[in-house]
Amino acid sequence: MSAAPAATGRSSRLPSLTGMRFFAAFLVFLFHLSLLDAYSTAGENHGPFAAALKNGGWAGVTFFFILSGFVLTWSVREDDTARAFFGRRLAKVFPNHVVTFFLALASYAYASATWGKGVPNFLLLQAWVPRDDVFFSINNPSWSLSCELVFYLLFPVLHRWVLRIRDARLWWWAAGTAAAIVLLPLLVRLVPAGETFGPNHANSPLYGHSITQMWLVYIFPPVRVLDFLLGILMARIVLSGRWIGLGALPALALAVAGYAVSLEVPFLFSLNAVVVVPFALLISAAAARDAQGLGTAVSGRVCVWLGEVSFAFYLVHQILLSVAQERFGFREPDSPAEAVGVAVLIAAVSLLLAWLLYIGVERPVVRAWARRARAARAARAARTPDPVLSPRGDSDRPVTVGTG
């Protein structure tokens, strides 16, 4: 099974999307930074920095989920099996998760960890538990990997189904999927509210909302499959030559505007509904430029390198922020320059740790799996192929896919 060829041409590389991954991860970093005492002052608006970044974490993860569906669809190959595909994705995700799980546990999370929190976190099942003290425990960004595992399991089926959609109807299916995401908060508001976020959030102007409703809109894996499916559909639209020709800069402007609107709408709508369509358009617009060999401002070597280490950055930054807050504490900065300086220092150290994790764990494991995959394909070459799909890059290196 293979994807239809793109009318605009097709490259196995999407450097713009790789570069954009880091900026999405950095948005999550800024969100978590804004929650530190030094950047969150008391008051109705919780400080201007925190107020501006209050949806940064939610938006960054939504971008990653759409991106995952898009890139996996773009890079489908017909000579791989579902088992090999899933194994490749585990090789990308699980080693980094294991290292950062134990690093978080040893450095700060041991004080509040229990078996009821630790076991689901380690097994990446935490997003199935409707409690913020579970899915946001230990190394809390890893909750998104719980959803990613579901995406990987469903991808062969979802991709096979999307391939059966006639090209002329792809936009209708994408619009319907986006509409389901946008309208979901209306349905969830009918669910009894129940308890609010835990003691770390209940008194914050940024939170204090129903944990059950928030979980159903934003955390629950079957619901987040809709974002992943939208990415699959948008990739098929571009590959089939049905893209509307929206430029990358106008798409970026729409994404920025969508985020600005998310700061003003009710909480359940601010999590995902307002930004999902602009992000899907931005990803598609950047991919269309890459397919034409034009590139974007984030397709250069530096941005691509940052994108390659962004998954590790996403997993390590919260550990450093938590250790800095709990072990050393933060006083309110005396000046904006001091606040920026502290933020830059934390970001730089996080990036250094991410690079070490990337070259010491992620890249070696991925390359070892690629060698094993090559040997397995060679052994199957003389037999009847069992085509399903898998991600690919040049040779056997998988296309990197963002997670959050």
Secondary structure, 3 states (H helix, E strand, C coil): CCCCCCCCCCCCCCHHHHHHHHHHHHHHHHHHHHCCCCCCCCCCCCCHHHHHHCCHHHHHHHHHHHHHHHHHHHCCCCCCCHHHHHHHHHHHHHHHHHHHHHHHHHHCHHHCCCHHHHHHHHCCCHHHCCCHHHHCCCCHHHHHHHHHHHHHHHHHHHHHHHHCCCHHHHHHHHHHHHHHHHHHHHHHCCCCCCCECCCCCCCCCCCCCEHHHHHHHHHCHHHHHHHHHHHHHHHHHHHCCCCCCCCHHHHHHHHHHHHHHHCCCCHHHHCCCCCHHHHHHHHHHHHHHHHCCCCCCCCCHHHHHHHHCHHHHHHHHHHHHHHHHHHHCCCCCCCHHHHHHHHHHHHHHHHHHHHHHHHHHHHHHHHHHHHHHHHHHHHHCCCCCCCCCCCCCCCCCCCCCCCC
